[in-house]
Amino acid sequence: MNDVDEVLEALTSEQYVAERSLGVAVHLALEMGKPLFLEGEAGVGKTEVAKVLASILETPLIRLQCYEGLDVGHAVYEWDYPRQMLAIRLIEARGEGTHADVTDIMSRDYLIARPLLQAVEATAKGQRPVLLIDELDRADEEFEAYLLEMLSDFQVTIPEIGTIAAEHPPVVILTSNRTREIHDALKRRCIYHWIDYPDFDREVQIVLRKIPDVPTELAADLARAMEKLRSMDLFKPPGVAETLDWAAALGVLGAQRLSPELADDTLGVILKYQEDIERLRAGGVEQLLAPAG
């Protein structure tokens, strides 16, 4: 992909409707070999960027899902203890155990590679995998500090083995729902882009591309309803993922347009907190279908 237009065309070919600014960010990240840091509300398509890029580049997608308490053992590597214990028992059974035998069980053969090491080692096979570090804001700051070091040199140090370095940087996508702020030091190493909710026209396009069987009028009804929902003071506003779920659910029900009754019956598809459902119903579900004005 030689320029921004080619990036946008490639994204569109994978049914990802992107703003030009995102195409610019993706192009720069690919050409400069820098990680792409995507922030935005949940469900706006951040994770999908990594999936689509892996498909476009025809390369493996390696995903690290972040969570509280994530450590090196789950993100980088861990030892295969059952295999090591079995090897020790075999050595003991032969009665020929030597220091070299014990050292051998601390070799790469007894190591389980987790996503970060998988990405580094994949480059030695001539690949440039897409490494997705998803929802970094869920991880602890200690892991973020480790990640900062790893992304600086794209190498992993294992005390018993040594340093394993990437032959060239993988394509790295980091995402955050901004439940906490990510340190500036990490952001400075990345191309940053904020993915916002789509406007009306783009959301209609997204629905029609992702779920082609949806009538155009229904796609417009859903995009209009979502605009209004996101302007309300909800605990958890619905994202594009919920729009697509809603369209699919209404397709199952055979709907051609969105009526107040259908909207009320299917609120559980798009709103995940009872307080939000009650707040919407208190003002009248029909407000979602009112013409923009």
C-alpha atoms as an extended CHARMM CRD file, in Angstrom:
* protein
*
       293  EXT
         1         1  MET       CA              0.0000000000        0.0000000000        0.0000000000  PROA      1               0.0000000000
         2         2  ASN       CA              1.9100000000        2.9540000000       -1.3520000000  PROA      2               0.0000000000
         3         3  ASP       CA             -0.3190000000        5.8190000000       -0.2360000000  PROA      3               0.0000000000
         4         4  VAL       CA             -3.2890000000        6.7940000000        1.8950000000  PROA      4               0.0000000000
         5         5  ASP       CA             -5.8030000000        6.1910000000       -0.8950000000  PROA      5               0.0000000000
         6         6  GLU       CA             -4.6050000000        2.6120000000       -1.3020000000  PROA      6               0.0000000000
         7         7  VAL       CA             -4.9360000000        2.0760000000        2.4500000000  PROA      7               0.0000000000
         8         8  LEU       CA             -8.5130000000        3.3790000000        2.4080000000  PROA      8               0.0000000000
         9         9  GLU       CA             -9.3690000000        1.2140000000       -0.6130000000  PROA      9               0.0000000000
        10        10  ALA       CA             -7.9180000000       -1.8440000000        1.1170000000  PROA      10              0.0000000000
        11        11  LEU       CA             -9.8890000000       -1.1350000000        4.3030000000  PROA      11              0.0000000000
        12        12  THR       CA            -13.0690000000       -0.6770000000        2.2660000000  PROA      12              0.0000000000
        13        13  SER       CA            -12.4330000000       -3.9680000000        0.4490000000  PROA      13              0.0000000000
        14        14  GLU       CA            -12.5400000000       -5.6430000000        3.8630000000  PROA      14              0.0000000000
        15        15  GLN       CA            -15.8570000000       -3.9040000000        4.6650000000  PROA      15              0.0000000000
        16        16  TYR       CA            -14.2260000000       -1.4180000000        7.0540000000  PROA      16              0.0000000000
        17        17  VAL       CA            -15.5540000000        2.0890000000        6.3900000000  PROA      17              0.0000000000
        18        18  ALA       CA            -12.8440000000        4.4400000000        7.6510000000  PROA      18              0.0000000000
        19        19  GLU       CA            -12.3760000000        8.1860000000        7.8040000000  PROA      19              0.0000000000
        20        20  ARG       CA             -9.4080000000        9.5160000000        5.8610000000  PROA      20              0.0000000000
        21        21  SER       CA             -7.6460000000       10.4960000000        9.0930000000  PROA      21              0.0000000000
        22        22  LEU       CA             -7.5480000000        6.8430000000       10.1520000000  PROA      22              0.0000000000
        23        23  GLY       CA             -6.1920000000        5.8880000000        6.7360000000  PROA      23              0.0000000000
        24        24  VAL       CA             -3.4020000000        8.4380000000        7.2010000000  PROA      24              0.0000000000
        25        25  ALA       CA             -2.5670000000        7.0410000000       10.6610000000  PROA      25              0.0000000000
        26        26  VAL       CA             -2.4670000000        3.4500000000        9.3820000000  PROA      26              0.0000000000
        27        27  HSD       CA             -0.2920000000        4.4210000000        6.4070000000  PROA      27              0.0000000000
        28        28  LEU       CA              2.2000000000        6.2680000000        8.6180000000  PROA      28              0.0000000000
        29        29  ALA       CA              2.3920000000        3.4210000000       11.1260000000  PROA      29              0.0000000000
        30        30  LEU       CA              3.1010000000        0.8900000000        8.3650000000  PROA      30              0.0000000000
        31        31  GLU       CA              5.6730000000        3.0020000000        6.5500000000  PROA      31              0.0000000000
        32        32  MET       CA              7.4830000000        4.2910000000        9.6470000000  PROA      32              0.0000000000
        33        33  GLY       CA              7.4230000000        0.9690000000       11.5070000000  PROA      33              0.0000000000
        34        34  LYS       CA              5.8330000000        2.5750000000       14.5490000000  PROA      34              0.0000000000
        35        35  PRO       CA              3.0260000000        1.1660000000       16.7390000000  PROA      35              0.0000000000
        36        36  LEU       CA             -0.4620000000        2.5450000000       16.1050000000  PROA      36              0.0000000000
        37        37  PHE       CA             -2.2580000000        3.5720000000       19.2930000000  PROA      37              0.0000000000
        38        38  LEU       CA             -6.0420000000        3.6840000000       18.9070000000  PROA      38              0.0000000000
        39        39  GLU       CA             -8.2690000000        5.2090000000       21.5760000000  PROA      39              0.0000000000
        40        40  GLY       CA            -12.0330000000        5.5890000000       21.6050000000  PROA      40              0.0000000000
        41        41  GLU       CA            -15.2210000000        4.4260000000       23.2420000000  PROA      41              0.0000000000
        42        42  ALA       CA            -15.9670000000        0.7230000000       23.3600000000  PROA      42              0.0000000000
        43        43  GLY       CA            -17.4420000000       -0.7130000000       20.1750000000  PROA      43              0.0000000000
        44        44  VAL       CA            -16.2280000000        1.8980000000       17.6750000000  PROA      44              0.0000000000
        45        45  GLY       CA            -14.0370000000       -0.5110000000       15.6760000000  PROA      45              0.0000000000
        46        46  LYS       CA            -10.5620000000       -0.2640000000       17.2280000000  PROA      46              0.0000000000
        47        47  THR       CA             -9.9360000000       -4.0020000000       17.4770000000  PROA      47              0.0000000000
        48        48  GLU       CA            -11.3990000000       -4.4920000000       14.0130000000  PROA      48              0.0000000000
        49        49  VAL       CA             -8.6080000000       -2.3430000000       12.5230000000  PROA      49              0.0000000000
        50        50  ALA       CA             -6.0350000000       -4.9480000000       13.5810000000  PROA      50              0.0000000000
        51        51  LYS       CA             -8.1330000000       -7.8420000000       12.2560000000  PROA      51              0.0000000000
        52        52  VAL       CA             -8.6590000000       -6.1180000000        8.9270000000  PROA      52              0.0000000000
        53        53  LEU       CA             -4.9700000000       -5.2050000000        8.5960000000  PROA      53              0.0000000000
        54        54  ALA       CA             -3.9340000000       -8.8080000000        9.1840000000  PROA      54              0.0000000000
        55        55  SER       CA             -6.3180000000       -9.8800000000        6.4310000000  PROA      55              0.0000000000
        56        56  ILE       CA             -5.0980000000       -7.1820000000        4.0400000000  PROA      56              0.0000000000
        57        57  LEU       CA             -1.4190000000       -7.9600000000        4.6600000000  PROA      57              0.0000000000
        58        58  GLU       CA             -2.1300000000      -11.7290000000        4.6080000000  PROA      58              0.0000000000
        59        59  THR       CA             -0.1780000000      -12.1570000000        7.8150000000  PROA      59              0.0000000000
        60        60  PRO       CA             -0.9320000000      -13.7560000000       11.2030000000  PROA      60              0.0000000000
        61        61  LEU       CA             -2.8670000000      -11.7950000000       13.8150000000  PROA      61              0.0000000000
        62        62  ILE       CA             -1.3700000000      -12.2670000000       17.2870000000  PROA      62              0.0000000000
        63        63  ARG       CA             -3.6400000000      -10.9200000000       20.0090000000  PROA      63              0.0000000000
        64        64  LEU       CA             -2.8050000000      -10.0560000000       23.5930000000  PROA      64              0.0000000000
        65        65  GLN       CA             -5.9910000000       -9.3210000000       25.5460000000  PROA      65              0.0000000000
        66        66  CYS       CA             -5.0700000000       -7.1510000000       28.5120000000  PROA      66              0.0000000000
        67        67  TYR       CA             -6.6090000000       -7.4750000000       31.9480000000  PROA      67              0.0000000000
        68        68  GLU       CA             -5.8580000000       -6.4730000000       35.5290000000  PROA      68              0.0000000000
        69        69  GLY       CA             -2.9620000000       -8.5140000000       36.8780000000  PROA      69              0.0000000000
        70        70  LEU       CA             -1.5080000000       -9.3860000000       33.4550000000  PROA      70              0.0000000000
        71        71  ASP       CA              2.1590000000      -10.2510000000       33.8870000000  PROA      71              0.0000000000
        72        72  VAL       CA              5.1760000000      -11.3380000000       31.8680000000  PROA      72              0.0000000000
        73        73  GLY       CA              4.3150000000      -15.0180000000       32.3480000000  PROA      73              0.0000000000
        74        74  HSD       CA              1.0510000000      -14.5920000000       30.4620000000  PROA      74              0.0000000000
        75        75  ALA       CA              2.1580000000      -11.9250000000       27.9790000000  PROA      75              0.0000000000
        76        76  VAL       CA              5.6750000000      -12.9830000000       26.9870000000  PROA      76              0.0000000000
        77        77  TYR       CA              6.6100000000      -16.5240000000       27.9650000000  PROA      77              0.0000000000
        78        78  GLU       CA              6.4240000000      -19.1920000000       30.6360000000  PROA      78              0.0000000000
        79        79  TRP       CA              8.1820000000      -22.4730000000       31.2140000000  PROA      79              0.0000000000
        80        80  ASP       CA              6.4560000000      -25.7430000000       30.3440000000  PROA      80              0.0000000000
        81        81  TYR       CA              6.7570000000      -27.1750000000       33.8490000000  PROA      81              0.0000000000
        82        82  PRO       CA              4.9720000000      -30.5020000000       33.1820000000  PROA      82              0.0000000000
        83        83  ARG       CA              7.3930000000      -31.2980000000       30.3340000000  PROA      83              0.0000000000
        84        84  GLN       CA             10.3640000000      -30.2220000000       32.4380000000  PROA      84              0.0000000000
        85        85  MET       CA              9.2940000000      -32.4650000000       35.3190000000  PROA      85              0.0000000000
        86        86  LEU       CA              8.8040000000      -35.3890000000       32.9360000000  PROA      86              0.0000000000
        87        87  ALA       CA             12.2850000000      -34.8160000000       31.4880000000  PROA      87              0.0000000000
        88        88  ILE       CA             13.7950000000      -34.7430000000       35.0020000000  PROA      88              0.0000000000
        89        89  ARG       CA             12.0930000000      -38.0260000000       35.9060000000  PROA      89              0.0000000000
        90        90  LEU       CA             13.4060000000      -39.6560000000       32.7310000000  PROA      90              0.0000000000
        91        91  ILE       CA             16.9190000000      -38.4360000000       33.5460000000  PROA      91              0.0000000000
        92        92  GLU       CA             16.6190000000      -39.7960000000       37.0920000000  PROA      92              0.0000000000
        93        93  ALA       CA             15.2370000000      -43.1100000000       35.8210000000  PROA      93              0.0000000000
        94        94  ARG       CA             18.2580000000      -43.5500000000       33.5510000000  PROA      94              0.0000000000
        95        95  GLY       CA             20.5480000000      -42.7060000000       36.4410000000  PROA      95              0.0000000000
        96        96  GLU       CA             22.7060000000      -40.6980000000       34.0980000000  PROA      96              0.0000000000
        97        97  GLY       CA             21.7630000000      -37.1860000000       35.0680000000  PROA      97              0.0000000000
        98        98  THR       CA             24.4150000000      -34.5380000000       34.4040000000  PROA      98              0.0000000000
        99        99  HSD       CA             24.5660000000      -30.7950000000       34.6920000000  PROA      99              0.0000000000
       100       100  ALA       CA             24.1580000000      -30.6030000000       30.9120000000  PROA      100             0.0000000000
       101       101  ASP       CA             20.9020000000      -32.5580000000       31.1310000000  PROA      101             0.0000000000
       102       102  VAL       CA             19.5030000000      -30.1470000000       33.6990000000  PROA      102             0.0000000000
       103       103  THR       CA             20.6320000000      -27.1600000000       31.6640000000  PROA      103             0.0000000000
       104       104  ASP       CA             18.9590000000      -28.6420000000       28.5940000000  PROA      104             0.0000000000
       105       105  ILE       CA             15.5110000000      -28.4650000000       30.2050000000  PROA      105             0.0000000000
       106       106  MET       CA             15.9720000000      -24.6830000000       30.4830000000  PROA      106             0.0000000000
       107       107  SER       CA             16.2970000000      -24.3890000000       26.6980000000  PROA      107             0.0000000000
       108       108  ARG       CA             13.8990000000      -22.8720000000       24.1740000000  PROA      108             0.0000000000
       109       109  ASP       CA             12.3670000000      -26.3140000000       23.5940000000  PROA      109             0.0000000000
       110       110  TYR       CA             10.7490000000      -26.1400000000       27.0370000000  PROA      110             0.0000000000
       111       111  LEU       CA              9.4550000000      -22.6090000000       26.6850000000  PROA      111             0.0000000000
       112       112  ILE       CA              5.8270000000      -21.6970000000       25.9330000000  PROA      112             0.0000000000
       113       113  ALA       CA              5.6970000000      -18.5400000000       23.8210000000  PROA      113             0.0000000000
       114       114  ARG       CA              2.9600000000      -16.0780000000       24.6760000000  PROA      114             0.0000000000
       115       115  PRO       CA              1.8050000000      -13.2760000000       22.3160000000  PROA      115             0.0000000000
       116       116  LEU       CA              4.7440000000      -10.8590000000       22.6960000000  PROA      116             0.0000000000
       117       117  LEU       CA              7.3820000000      -13.5600000000       22.1790000000  PROA      117             0.0000000000
       118       118  GLN       CA              5.3150000000      -15.0970000000       19.3690000000  PROA      118             0.0000000000
       119       119  ALA       CA              5.3760000000      -11.7540000000       17.5460000000  PROA      119             0.0000000000
       120       120  VAL       CA              9.1350000000      -11.3480000000       17.9810000000  PROA      120             0.0000000000
       121       121  GLU       CA              9.9020000000      -14.8930000000       16.8270000000  PROA      121             0.0000000000
       122       122  ALA       CA              7.5430000000      -14.6960000000       13.8490000000  PROA      122             0.0000000000
       123       123  THR       CA              9.8080000000      -12.0830000000       12.2430000000  PROA      123             0.0000000000
       124       124  ALA       CA             12.6100000000      -14.6820000000       12.1100000000  PROA      124             0.0000000000
       125       125  LYS       CA             10.3620000000      -16.7240000000        9.8230000000  PROA      125             0.0000000000
       126       126  GLY       CA             10.1190000000      -13.8640000000        7.3540000000  PROA      126             0.0000000000
       127       127  GLN       CA              6.6990000000      -12.7750000000        8.5860000000  PROA      127             0.0000000000
       128       128  ARG       CA              5.5340000000       -9.3400000000        9.6740000000  PROA      128             0.0000000000
       129       129  PRO       CA              2.6390000000      -10.2880000000       11.9560000000  PROA      129             0.0000000000
       130       130  VAL       CA              0.0380000000       -7.8980000000       13.2800000000  PROA      130             0.0000000000
       131       131  LEU       CA              0.4120000000       -7.7680000000       17.0610000000  PROA      131             0.0000000000
       132       132  LEU       CA             -2.7830000000       -6.5440000000       18.7080000000  PROA      132             0.0000000000
       133       133  ILE       CA             -2.3950000000       -5.3720000000       22.3100000000  PROA      133             0.0000000000
       134       134  ASP       CA             -6.0640000000       -4.9630000000       23.1290000000  PROA      134             0.0000000000
       135       135  GLU       CA             -7.5400000000       -2.7760000000       25.8840000000  PROA      135             0.0000000000
       136       136  LEU       CA             -4.1940000000       -1.7460000000       27.3710000000  PROA      136             0.0000000000
       137       137  ASP       CA             -6.0120000000        0.4880000000       29.8560000000  PROA      137             0.0000000000
       138       138  ARG       CA             -7.1870000000       -2.6710000000       31.6630000000  PROA      138             0.0000000000
       139       139  ALA       CA             -3.6240000000       -3.7520000000       32.4630000000  PROA      139             0.0000000000
       140       140  ASP       CA             -1.6070000000       -2.5240000000       35.4410000000  PROA      140             0.0000000000
       141       141  GLU       CA              0.9350000000        0.2640000000       35.1530000000  PROA      141             0.0000000000
       142       142  GLU       CA              3.7380000000       -2.2240000000       35.8980000000  PROA      142             0.0000000000
       143       143  PHE       CA              2.9310000000       -4.1370000000       32.7200000000  PROA      143             0.0000000000
       144       144  GLU       CA              2.6720000000       -0.8940000000       30.7840000000  PROA      144             0.0000000000
       145       145  ALA       CA              6.2330000000       -0.0660000000       31.9040000000  PROA      145             0.0000000000
       146       146  TYR       CA              7.4720000000       -3.4440000000       30.6630000000  PROA      146             0.0000000000
       147       147  LEU       CA              5.6700000000       -2.9460000000       27.3720000000  PROA      147             0.0000000000
       148       148  LEU       CA              7.3570000000        0.4240000000       26.9510000000  PROA      148             0.0000000000
       149       149  GLU       CA             10.7680000000       -1.2710000000       27.0720000000  PROA      149             0.0000000000
       150       150  MET       CA              9.7130000000       -4.0670000000       24.7580000000  PROA      150             0.0000000000
       151       151  LEU       CA              8.2870000000       -1.7290000000       22.1050000000  PROA      151             0.0000000000
       152       152  SER       CA             11.4470000000        0.3840000000       22.1640000000  PROA      152             0.0000000000
       153       153  ASP       CA             13.7260000000       -2.4330000000       20.9760000000  PROA      153             0.0000000000
       154       154  PHE       CA             11.3200000000       -5.1890000000       19.8850000000  PROA      154             0.0000000000
       155       155  GLN       CA             13.2580000000       -7.7660000000       21.8320000000  PROA      155             0.0000000000
       156       156  VAL       CA             12.6210000000      -10.1010000000       24.7470000000  PROA      156             0.0000000000
       157       157  THR       CA             15.2160000000      -11.0670000000       27.3460000000  PROA      157             0.0000000000
       158       158  ILE       CA             14.9180000000      -14.5050000000       28.9560000000  PROA      158             0.0000000000
       159       159  PRO       CA             17.5170000000      -14.8990000000       31.7470000000  PROA      159             0.0000000000
       160       160  GLU       CA             18.1320000000      -18.6170000000       31.1330000000  PROA      160             0.0000000000
       161       161  ILE       CA             18.4150000000      -18.2520000000       27.3500000000  PROA      161             0.0000000000
       162       162  GLY       CA             19.3870000000      -14.6970000000       26.4690000000  PROA      162             0.0000000000
       163       163  THR       CA             17.8980000000      -11.9760000000       24.2900000000  PROA      163             0.0000000000
       164       164  ILE       CA             15.5900000000      -12.7950000000       21.3860000000  PROA      164             0.0000000000
       165       165  ALA       CA             15.2630000000       -9.8430000000       19.0150000000  PROA      165             0.0000000000
       166       166  ALA       CA             12.8740000000       -9.2320000000       16.1440000000  PROA      166             0.0000000000
       167       167  GLU       CA             14.5080000000       -9.0730000000       12.7260000000  PROA      167             0.0000000000
       168       168  HSD       CA             12.1730000000       -6.2090000000       11.8690000000  PROA      168             0.0000000000
       169       169  PRO       CA              9.3030000000       -4.5600000000       13.7720000000  PROA      169             0.0000000000
       170       170  PRO       CA              5.9400000000       -6.3320000000       13.6020000000  PROA      170             0.0000000000
       171       171  VAL       CA              2.8230000000       -4.2750000000       12.8810000000  PROA      171             0.0000000000
       172       172  VAL       CA              1.6940000000       -3.2580000000       16.3720000000  PROA      172             0.0000000000
       173       173  ILE       CA             -1.8170000000       -2.0160000000       17.1700000000  PROA      173             0.0000000000
       174       174  LEU       CA             -2.5800000000       -0.9120000000       20.7260000000  PROA      174             0.0000000000
       175       175  THR       CA             -6.1260000000       -0.0880000000       21.7910000000  PROA      175             0.0000000000
       176       176  SER       CA             -7.5760000000        1.6560000000       24.8280000000  PROA      176             0.0000000000
       177       177  ASN       CA            -11.1190000000        2.4590000000       25.9500000000  PROA      177             0.0000000000
       178       178  ARG       CA             -9.5970000000        5.1920000000       28.1070000000  PROA      178             0.0000000000
       179       179  THR       CA            -10.8250000000        3.8560000000       31.4370000000  PROA      179             0.0000000000
       180       180  ARG       CA             -7.4890000000        5.2300000000       32.6570000000  PROA      180             0.0000000000
       181       181  GLU       CA             -4.8070000000        7.3800000000       31.0700000000  PROA      181             0.0000000000
       182       182  ILE       CA             -1.8850000000        5.6680000000       29.3590000000  PROA      182             0.0000000000
       183       183  HSD       CA              1.5260000000        7.1550000000       30.1500000000  PROA      183             0.0000000000
       184       184  ASP       CA              2.8420000000        9.7770000000       27.7440000000  PROA      184             0.0000000000
       185       185  ALA       CA              6.1370000000        7.8880000000       27.4000000000  PROA      185             0.0000000000
       186       186  LEU       CA              4.3590000000        5.0060000000       25.6660000000  PROA      186             0.0000000000
       187       187  LYS       CA              2.1650000000        7.2500000000       23.5460000000  PROA      187             0.0000000000
       188       188  ARG       CA              5.2370000000        9.1040000000       22.2850000000  PROA      188             0.0000000000
       189       189  ARG       CA              6.4860000000        5.9090000000       20.6760000000  PROA      189             0.0000000000
       190       190  CYS       CA              3.2620000000        5.4910000000       18.7330000000  PROA      190             0.0000000000
       191       191  ILE       CA              1.1950000000        7.0620000000       15.9870000000  PROA      191             0.0000000000
       192       192  TYR       CA             -1.9160000000        8.1720000000       17.8960000000  PROA      192             0.0000000000
       193       193  HSD       CA             -5.4740000000        8.2220000000       16.5790000000  PROA      193             0.0000000000
       194       194  TRP       CA             -8.8170000000        8.7250000000       18.2830000000  PROA      194             0.0000000000
       195       195  ILE       CA            -11.6850000000        6.7460000000       16.7210000000  PROA      195             0.0000000000
       196       196  ASP       CA            -14.9580000000        8.5180000000       17.3710000000  PROA      196             0.0000000000
       197       197  TYR       CA            -18.5140000000        7.3690000000       16.8200000000  PROA      197             0.0000000000
       198       198  PRO       CA            -19.3410000000        7.5870000000       13.1070000000  PROA      198             0.0000000000
       199       199  ASP       CA            -21.5960000000       10.3040000000       11.7690000000  PROA      199             0.0000000000
       200       200  PHE       CA            -25.0130000000        9.4090000000       10.3560000000  PROA      200             0.0000000000
       201       201  ASP       CA            -23.9180000000        8.7540000000        6.7570000000  PROA      201             0.0000000000
       202       202  ARG       CA            -20.9080000000        6.6470000000        7.6930000000  PROA      202             0.0000000000
       203       203  GLU       CA            -22.8930000000        4.5440000000       10.1380000000  PROA      203             0.0000000000
       204       204  VAL       CA            -25.4720000000        3.8160000000        7.4280000000  PROA      204             0.0000000000
       205       205  GLN       CA            -22.6220000000        2.7320000000        5.1310000000  PROA      205             0.0000000000
       206       206  ILE       CA            -21.1590000000        0.5150000000        7.8450000000  PROA      206             0.0000000000
       207       207  VAL       CA            -24.4750000000       -1.2590000000        8.4180000000  PROA      207             0.0000000000
       208       208  LEU       CA            -25.1010000000       -1.7750000000        4.7040000000  PROA      208             0.0000000000
       209       209  ARG       CA            -21.5880000000       -3.1510000000        4.1160000000  PROA      209             0.0000000000
       210       210  LYS       CA            -21.4920000000       -5.4180000000        7.1450000000  PROA      210             0.0000000000
       211       211  ILE       CA            -25.0770000000       -6.6870000000        6.8290000000  PROA      211             0.0000000000
       212       212  PRO       CA            -26.0230000000       -6.3510000000        3.1450000000  PROA      212             0.0000000000
       213       213  ASP       CA            -29.5270000000       -7.7870000000        3.5870000000  PROA      213             0.0000000000
       214       214  VAL       CA            -30.6310000000       -4.8720000000        5.7770000000  PROA      214             0.0000000000
       215       215  PRO       CA            -33.0180000000       -2.4960000000        3.9500000000  PROA      215             0.0000000000
       216       216  THR       CA            -31.5430000000        0.9680000000        3.4120000000  PROA      216             0.0000000000
       217       217  GLU       CA            -34.4880000000        2.5640000000        5.2450000000  PROA      217             0.0000000000
       218       218  LEU       CA            -33.8870000000        0.3660000000        8.2890000000  PROA      218             0.0000000000
       219       219  ALA       CA            -30.1530000000        1.1470000000        8.2770000000  PROA      219             0.0000000000
       220       220  ALA       CA            -31.0370000000        4.8530000000        8.2940000000  PROA      220             0.0000000000
       221       221  ASP       CA            -33.5230000000        4.3360000000       11.1340000000  PROA      221             0.0000000000
       222       222  LEU       CA            -30.8530000000        2.6050000000       13.2000000000  PROA      222             0.0000000000
       223       223  ALA       CA            -28.1850000000        5.2300000000       12.5310000000  PROA      223             0.0000000000
       224       224  ARG       CA            -30.6150000000        7.9960000000       13.4980000000  PROA      224             0.0000000000
       225       225  ALA       CA            -31.6430000000        6.1650000000       16.6680000000  PROA      225             0.0000000000
       226       226  MET       CA            -28.0080000000        5.6210000000       17.6270000000  PROA      226             0.0000000000
       227       227  GLU       CA            -27.2140000000        9.3110000000       17.1850000000  PROA      227             0.0000000000
       228       228  LYS       CA            -29.9360000000       10.1430000000       19.6770000000  PROA      228             0.0000000000
       229       229  LEU       CA            -28.9440000000        7.4240000000       22.1350000000  PROA      229             0.0000000000
       230       230  ARG       CA            -25.3550000000        8.6710000000       22.1920000000  PROA      230             0.0000000000
       231       231  SER       CA            -26.5150000000       12.2130000000       22.9100000000  PROA      231             0.0000000000
       232       232  MET       CA            -28.3670000000       11.0400000000       26.0270000000  PROA      232             0.0000000000
       233       233  ASP       CA            -26.8510000000       10.8300000000       29.4780000000  PROA      233             0.0000000000
       234       234  LEU       CA            -26.4930000000        7.0530000000       29.4650000000  PROA      234             0.0000000000
       235       235  PHE       CA            -24.1630000000        5.0320000000       31.6800000000  PROA      235             0.0000000000
       236       236  LYS       CA            -22.9330000000        3.0660000000       28.6560000000  PROA      236             0.0000000000
       237       237  PRO       CA            -23.7580000000        4.5450000000       25.2320000000  PROA      237             0.0000000000
       238       238  PRO       CA            -23.9580000000        1.9250000000       22.4680000000  PROA      238             0.0000000000
       239       239  GLY       CA            -21.1550000000        1.6310000000       19.9330000000  PROA      239             0.0000000000
       240       240  VAL       CA            -21.0810000000        0.5780000000       16.2980000000  PROA      240             0.0000000000
       241       241  ALA       CA            -20.8610000000       -3.0510000000       17.3950000000  PROA      241             0.0000000000
       242       242  GLU       CA            -24.2710000000       -2.6520000000       19.0200000000  PROA      242             0.0000000000
       243       243  THR       CA            -25.6520000000       -1.0350000000       15.8710000000  PROA      243             0.0000000000
       244       244  LEU       CA            -24.6450000000       -4.1110000000       13.8890000000  PROA      244             0.0000000000
       245       245  ASP       CA            -26.0840000000       -6.4130000000       16.5470000000  PROA      245             0.0000000000
       246       246  TRP       CA            -29.3370000000       -4.4510000000       16.4120000000  PROA      246             0.0000000000
       247       247  ALA       CA            -29.4860000000       -4.6660000000       12.6280000000  PROA      247             0.0000000000
       248       248  ALA       CA            -28.8560000000       -8.4230000000       12.7700000000  PROA      248             0.0000000000
       249       249  ALA       CA            -31.5300000000       -8.9020000000       15.4650000000  PROA      249             0.0000000000
       250       250  LEU       CA            -34.1010000000       -6.9340000000       13.5020000000  PROA      250             0.0000000000
       251       251  GLY       CA            -33.1930000000       -8.9750000000       10.4410000000  PROA      251             0.0000000000
       252       252  VAL       CA            -34.0090000000      -12.1400000000       12.3750000000  PROA      252             0.0000000000
       253       253  LEU       CA            -37.3750000000      -10.5870000000       13.2490000000  PROA      253             0.0000000000
       254       254  GLY       CA            -37.9990000000       -9.7120000000        9.5880000000  PROA      254             0.0000000000
       255       255  ALA       CA            -38.2140000000       -5.9550000000       10.2030000000  PROA      255             0.0000000000
       256       256  GLN       CA            -38.1980000000       -3.5290000000        7.2850000000  PROA      256             0.0000000000
       257       257  ARG       CA            -38.3290000000       -0.3670000000        9.4020000000  PROA      257             0.0000000000
       258       258  LEU       CA            -37.7590000000        0.4490000000       13.0640000000  PROA      258             0.0000000000
       259       259  SER       CA            -41.0300000000        1.0010000000       14.9480000000  PROA      259             0.0000000000
       260       260  PRO       CA            -41.4120000000        2.1020000000       18.5930000000  PROA      260             0.0000000000
       261       261  GLU       CA            -42.6680000000       -1.3680000000       19.4710000000  PROA      261             0.0000000000
       262       262  LEU       CA            -39.7130000000       -3.1330000000       17.8430000000  PROA      262             0.0000000000
       263       263  ALA       CA            -37.2810000000       -0.6940000000       19.4120000000  PROA      263             0.0000000000
       264       264  ASP       CA            -38.7430000000       -1.3010000000       22.8630000000  PROA      264             0.0000000000
       265       265  ASP       CA            -38.7300000000       -5.0840000000       22.4100000000  PROA      265             0.0000000000
       266       266  THR       CA            -35.0590000000       -5.1500000000       21.3920000000  PROA      266             0.0000000000
       267       267  LEU       CA            -33.4740000000       -2.5980000000       23.7460000000  PROA      267             0.0000000000
       268       268  GLY       CA            -31.5570000000       -5.4170000000       25.4300000000  PROA      268             0.0000000000
       269       269  VAL       CA            -29.5530000000       -5.8780000000       22.2400000000  PROA      269             0.0000000000
       270       270  ILE       CA            -28.0320000000       -2.3840000000       22.4470000000  PROA      270             0.0000000000
       271       271  LEU       CA            -28.2980000000       -1.3010000000       26.0950000000  PROA      271             0.0000000000
       272       272  LYS       CA            -26.6360000000       -3.4540000000       28.7450000000  PROA      272             0.0000000000
       273       273  TYR       CA            -27.6890000000       -1.6520000000       31.9190000000  PROA      273             0.0000000000
       274       274  GLN       CA            -31.2330000000       -1.6390000000       33.2770000000  PROA      274             0.0000000000
       275       275  GLU       CA            -30.7990000000        1.9640000000       34.4080000000  PROA      275             0.0000000000
       276       276  ASP       CA            -30.1740000000        3.0430000000       30.7990000000  PROA      276             0.0000000000
       277       277  ILE       CA            -33.2160000000        1.1240000000       29.5700000000  PROA      277             0.0000000000
       278       278  GLU       CA            -35.4190000000        2.7020000000       32.2370000000  PROA      278             0.0000000000
       279       279  ARG       CA            -34.0860000000        6.1730000000       31.4600000000  PROA      279             0.0000000000
       280       280  LEU       CA            -34.8930000000        5.7500000000       27.7730000000  PROA      280             0.0000000000
       281       281  ARG       CA            -38.3710000000        4.3580000000       28.4270000000  PROA      281             0.0000000000
       282       282  ALA       CA            -39.1160000000        7.1890000000       30.8560000000  PROA      282             0.0000000000
       283       283  GLY       CA            -38.6750000000        9.6740000000       28.0150000000  PROA      283             0.0000000000
       284       284  GLY       CA            -40.4880000000        7.5050000000       25.4970000000  PROA      284             0.0000000000
       285       285  VAL       CA            -38.8530000000        5.0820000000       23.0710000000  PROA      285             0.0000000000
       286       286  GLU       CA            -40.5800000000        6.8570000000       20.1920000000  PROA      286             0.0000000000
       287       287  GLN       CA            -38.0890000000        9.7320000000       20.5840000000  PROA      287             0.0000000000
       288       288  LEU       CA            -35.5240000000        7.5240000000       18.8370000000  PROA      288             0.0000000000
       289       289  LEU       CA            -37.5770000000        7.5960000000       15.6550000000  PROA      289             0.0000000000
       290       290  ALA       CA            -38.3500000000       11.3050000000       15.5970000000  PROA      290             0.0000000000
       291       291  PRO       CA            -36.8660000000       13.1460000000       12.5880000000  PROA      291             0.0000000000
       292       292  ALA       CA            -33.6430000000       14.9940000000       13.2940000000  PROA      292             0.0000000000
       293       293  GLY       CA            -34.2750000000       18.5750000000       14.0170000000  PROA      293             0.0000000000
